[in-house]
Amino acid sequence: MTDATVVSLAREAVLTILLVAGPALLIGMLVGLLVSIFQATTQIQEQTLTFIPKIVAVLVSIVVFGPWMIRNLVDLAERLFANLPMYIR
């Protein structure tokens, strides 16, 4: 296995991680921003108010995007296992 192969595998794995985690992180960030704006306008400074909506939003996004996330991870695993003989040469 050459250095280029290792770098290519690492790049592919990082891109897959970013793609899979991206929707949940983006939705969590947007909900956090909306809650912060709501807190600023109403002057409610309750710390726990930010956590519950974010948790619910991230869980809903995982339910909605879950099949797509699993498909991306399975595709990466299939490619890794299919090319395994080439990697261990």
N, C-alpha and C positions, 0 to 999 in steps of 0.2 A: 504494500500500500504506500503510495507516494504522498508527499506533503500536499500536493494539489488535491488529491482525493480526500484527504482529511479535511482540508479547508472547505472543499465543496460540500461534504457531508455536514459539516458544522454550519455552513451558511444555509443549507436547505433546512436543517433542523431549527435554526433560529427564525427563519422566515415562516416556517409552519407554526412555531410557537406564537409569533406575533399575529399571524392570521387567526389562529384559534382563540387567543386571548383578547384580541382587538375589540370585537363587538361588546363583550361584557364590560371591558374596561371603559370603552367609550360611553356606553349607556350609564355606567356608574358615575363617570365624570360629569355627564350632562345633568343627571338627576342631582348630584351634589351641587352643581352650579345653580340650578333652579331653587333648591332648598336654601342655599346661601342668599340668593336674591330675595327670597320670601322672608328669611330671617332679618335681613337688613331693612326691608321695607316695613315690616311689622314690629321691629325691635324686640323680637323674641330671641333670647339668647340661651335657649335650652340646648345643651350639647348632645343629648340623646336623639334629638329631632333629626339630626343629619344621618344617623346610622340606619334607622329602620327603613326609610324610603330607598336608600342605596342598596341595602340587602335585598329588599323585595325586587327592585329593578334588575339587579344582577341575576337573581334566581329566575325571574321571568325571561331575561335574555338568554340564559343557559337553556331553559326549556324550549324557547323559540328557535335558537340557533344550534341547539344540541346535535341534531342529526347531521348538520353541515360540519360541525366541529369534529364529530366522530369520523365522518367520511374523510376529512383531511388527515386526521391522525392515522386512520387505517391505510390510506393511500401511501403515506410516508413509510409506515411499517412494511407494507407489501413491497415497495421499492427497495427498502433496505434488505429484506429477506431474499428477494429475487436476485439481488446483486451480491449477496454474501459470498459466494464462491470467488467472485472477482476481488473482493476486499481481502480475503485471507490468503490469496495466492502468494 
